[in-house]
Amino acid sequence: MNNPYVQIRRELHQIPERGFDETKTQGYLLQYIQNLPKEHIELKTWKTGIFLRVQGTAPRKTIGYRADIDGLPITEETGLSFKSLHEGMMHACGHDLHMSIALGILTHFATHPPKDNLLFMFQPAEEGPGGALPMIQTDFFTQWKPDMIIALHIAPEYPVGTIATKPGLLFANTSELFIDLTGLGGHAAYPHQTNDMVVAACSLVTQLQSVVARNVDPLDSAVITIGKITGGTVQNIIAERARLEGTIRTLSVESMKKVKERIEALVQGVEIGYNCKTSIDYGSMYHQVDNDVKLTEEFMRFVTNETNVNLIESKEAMTGEDYGYMIANTPGFMFWLGAESPFGLHHSKLNPNEDAIGVAINTIISYLNFKAN
């Protein structure tokens, strides 16, 4: 293990934290940054996030680089010697790699500043409730506003030494979905005196499956998944309450609007048909990641011609990423970084190949030297 950023990744891997609770993580990052030369860097903290600007030697523009820092409420099952020390929490989406890569890039430019300014953003709460949108609404972001932003995400399905991306839409629009049903519970022997919310919930789940099949253009794409149902207390009491928890994903903003309108109509129908009260909460909503065509094509040419990395033009995915907010009004792009693991993102056994760290650091340093000098 000659790469020092592998050890940094392992130390960060041990302290995963929920969104906006990443106090140990922020402290670790700040301690590392404290040891960098101060001549060219300025730092500001926001909640548990960090803005850090590398002052260019002859700035004409600012290039932003974003790394997310939160973990997931997943019990780790990797068996690694450096597994999570926080019970029930894990870096199961690669944010530990994202941070160590960003520190490697930052360290280089803190001692070798380019002509243009660089803005590093260590963003909290990507997994929820969403940190990108409030982060770019801060005065700090306005003051140091980048002219373009880039970011990466590890991809367990690609081998190390691979970068995959595409111009245009890369990640879908996403929204959480929480539906609560409230009726009149009672004794299992007297169903006629109750409004059974288990029955209502089951009916609603079945109806929701018709939305994509019958209300979305077949040439478009959408997903409605109900991942959790809760209702009732014991086997002989008719349930007074039930709750559905799920996610919506679409490849267009227009489809997201249509899907939600149809869900609301179906929920209203259940309310009437089962004589109950209902409520819908869309929770965290993430904007699509729509890569700037010109910048992405330029990056793809650079990777092909100037590096030893294998470039793949990927397809769009139903994955959600709140980074989409950062490039909604600022040109930018995101790319997949090959990290070859038999277990995918958000899996309790995800163990990315750490050689991907060095590949990313070297590639991004080369690209930023190309863009910022």
N, C-alpha and C positions, 0 to 999 in steps of 0.2 A: 504494500500500500504506500506508494511513493507520492501520490497526490494528497497534499494536506487537506484539500476540500472534501475528500472522502471521510476523513475523521470528523470534520465539521458536520457533514451530513449525518454521521452516526450519532453525534452528540445532540443535534437537533431532533433526530428521530426519537430520542428518548423522552422528549418533553412536548408531545402534541397537546394542543389546547383548543378549546372551542372558539368560534368567532367572537371577537372583541373581548376575549378573556386571555389573550396570548401574552400575558405579562412576563412569564419566564422567557418566552421566545424573543420578545422585544428586548428584554434585558440582555440576553445572549448576543443578539445582533449589535446592540449598542456597545457592549463591552468589546466586541471584535472591532467595530468601527473606531472606537476610542484609540486603538493602537495604530491606526493608519496615520500617515503624514497629514497634517491639517492645512498645509499651504493652499491647496486647491479645492478643498471640500467645505460645504456648508450643510448643516443638518437641522432638521425640524421634526419634532414628533407630533403625531396626531392620533388620539386615542391609543391603540396598541400598534399603530402603523408608524412608518418612518418615511420621510422625504429626505433625500440626500442629493445635493447638486455638486457635480464636479465642474468647476469653473474652467471654461476653455481658454486657450491662449490667445485666440483671436475670433471670438464667437460671432457667428452669423445666424445661428439657429440653435435650438435645443432638441436633443433626441431623448425620448423617455424609454426607460426599461422597467418593466413591472414583474415582481415576484410575489406570489401569494404565500401566506405564512401559517394558516390555521390547519388543524387536524380534524379528524372525524370521530364521532362516537361509536367506534368499532373496537371490540376486544381483539387484540393482536394474537395471531396464531402462527407466527413465522418461526418461532424457536430461536431467533437470532440472539447472540450474546449481548447485543445493544438494543434489545426490544424496548418498547415503551415502558416507562416507569409510572405512567399515569393510567391507573386502572380504568378500563373501558374506553380508552382513547388511543388513536393510532394515526400516524401519518400514512394513510392508506391511499392517498391520491398523489403522492410524489412531491408535496410541497417542501419536504425536507431537502430534496434534491434541488428544487427550484431556488431555495434560499442559498444553498451552498454554491450553486452556479453563479448567482447574482453577486455573492461576496467575492468570488474569484475574478469576475469581470471588473467589479468595483476596485479591487486591490490593484489590478494592473493600471487602471486609468487614474487612480489616486497618485501614482508615481510617474505616470506617462500621460499627462492630460492632452487630449486632442485639441484641435483648433476650436471646435464647437462645444457648447455646454452639453453635459449629460445629466439627466435626472433619473435617479434610481428611486423606485417606489416599492417599499415592502408593505404589501396590502393585507390587512386582516379580513377575516370573515368572508372569504370567497365561497366556502361551503354553505354559508348562511349565517346571519340573515342577509348578507350582501354588503361588502365593504367598498366596492369600486365606485358606485354612484356617489355615496356621501364623500368619498375621498376626493373625487374630482370637483366636488362642489365647495371645497374649502378655499380659503384665501391663499393658503400655501400653494395649491395647484395653480390658482389664477396668477399668482406672482411669478411662478417659475414655469408657466404653461409651456409644454413641449410642442414642437411643430410636427412631430410624429412620435409614435409609441410602438414598441415591439415587445413581445412576450413569447414564452414557449410553454409547452406542457408535455410531460413525459408520456410515451406511448408504449405500454408493455408488449404490444403485438408486433412492433417493429424491432429488428436487430440493432445493436449498438453500431453507430456509424451511419445511421439513417436519419434524414430529416424529411418530413412529409408535410406538405401544405398545398394550398391552392388559392388562386385569386377569387375574390367574391366570397359567398357564404361558406363558412367553415363549420360553425356550431349553430345549433338551433336556438330559437326563442324558447324559454322554459318558464314554467310557473308551478309553484306548489299548489296543492288543492286539498282543502279541508272542508268537509261537509258534516254538519251536526244535525241530527234529527231528534226531536223531542215529542213524545206522545204521552199516553196514559198507561202506566204499567199496572200489573195486578197478578192475581193468582192464575197459575197455568190452567186450572180447572174451569175458569170463567173467561175465556178469550173474548166473548161477546161484550164484555164490560171494559175492554182495553183497546188501545191502539198499539199494536205490536211493532216496535221500531226495528227489530231484527228482520221481520218480513219486509218492512218498508226499505230497509237498507239493501237487502238482497235484490229486491226489485229494481232499485236505483242502479246498482252495480251492473245488472243485466242491460238496463236501458242505456247506460253510458257507453256500452260497447257499440251502440248504433251510431254514435256521433261521427267517428272516423269513417265507418263503413258507408254511411248514408248522408253525411252533411259536409264532408270535405272533398274537394275536387280530387278525383283519382290520380291526376297528374301532379298533385301537390302531395305533401306528406305531413302526417300528424300522429301523435301518440297520446293516448290517455291510459295511464296505469293506476289502478287502485292497489296499493301495496299493503295496506293495513285496514282491517275492520275491527272495531270494538263495539260491544253492546251487551247489556244484561249483566246479571250478577251471579245467579245460580240457575240450575236446570229447571226448577219448577216455579219460576217467577217470570212473567212476560215482561220483556225489556221496555223500560220507559225511555231510554236514551240509546242512540247508536251514533257512531262516528266513522266516517270514511276518510282515509288519508291517502293521497296519491300525487301524481305529477302530470303536467301537460307539456308537450313539446311539439313545436311546429316549425316549419321552414320559412314562414313568412309572418310578419306582424298582422297582416290581414286575416290569415287563418287562425291565429291565436284569438283575435277578436270574435270571429265567427264561432269557434269552438266554445268559448266562454258563454256567448249568448245562448248557444244550444244547451249547454249544461244548466244554465240558470232557468231555462224553460222547462227542462225535465225535472229539476228540483222543485219548481213551482207546481208542476203536475203531481209529484209525489205528495207535496204538502196538501193539495186538495183531495187527492185520491185516498190518502191514508189519514186524513184529518189530524195532521200534526203540524208542528212548527219546525222550520228549517233555517239554517244560516250557512253561508259560504264564505270562506276565507281563502284568498289566493296566496297568502304567505309571501315568500320571497319570489320575485319575478326577475328574470335575467334577459337582457337584450341579446339578440343574435350577434355572433362574432362574424362581422362582414369585412373581410380583408380588403384593404385598398388594392385595387387591381394593379396600378402602376408600380407601387412600392413592392408588392408581393412578387410580381414578375421580375423586377430588378433583383430582389433577394434570391429568387430561384436561379437566375442566371449567374449571380455571384457564387452561390454554393456550387453550381455545376462547373464553373470555369476556374474558380480560385481556391477550392478546398478539395480535400480527399474524401469528403462526405458524400454518401450516396443520396441523391435527391429523388423523392417519389412525389408525383402529383396525386394527392389524396382525394377522396370524395368527401362531401359534406357529411356531418354526423349529427345525431340527435343529442349529443352531449351538450350540457349547459355550462356556461362560463360567464361570470359577471364582468370579465374583462371586456365584453362587448360594449358596455357603457363607456369605457375609456376611449374606444375608437369609433363611437357613434358620431362624434363631431370633430374628431382629430384623426388624420390619416394614420394608418398603422396596420399591423398584421400580427397573427399568432401562427406558430408552427408546432408540429408534433416532433418530439425528440425520441428516437428509438432507445428503448431501455430494456428490451427483451426479458420478460418474465412470464412464466406459465400461468400466473394469476393476474387478473385484470385490475383496473382501477376500482377502488372501494372494496377490494377483497381483503379479508383478514390475513391472508398469506402473501399478499403482494410483497415482492422483494426485488426491486429493480436492479439491473446490472449497473454497478457504480462506475464502470468505465465510461458510461454516458456523461458523467460530470465533466471529465476532461474534454470530451468531444465538444460539448456545448460551450464551455469556457473559451476554448481556442477558436471555435467558429464565430462566436459573437464578438470576441475581441477583434478578429480579422475584419468582420463586417462593419463594426463601428469605426475602425480605423479607415476603412474605405468611405464611409458615409460622413464622418466628422472631421476629416482632414483635407 
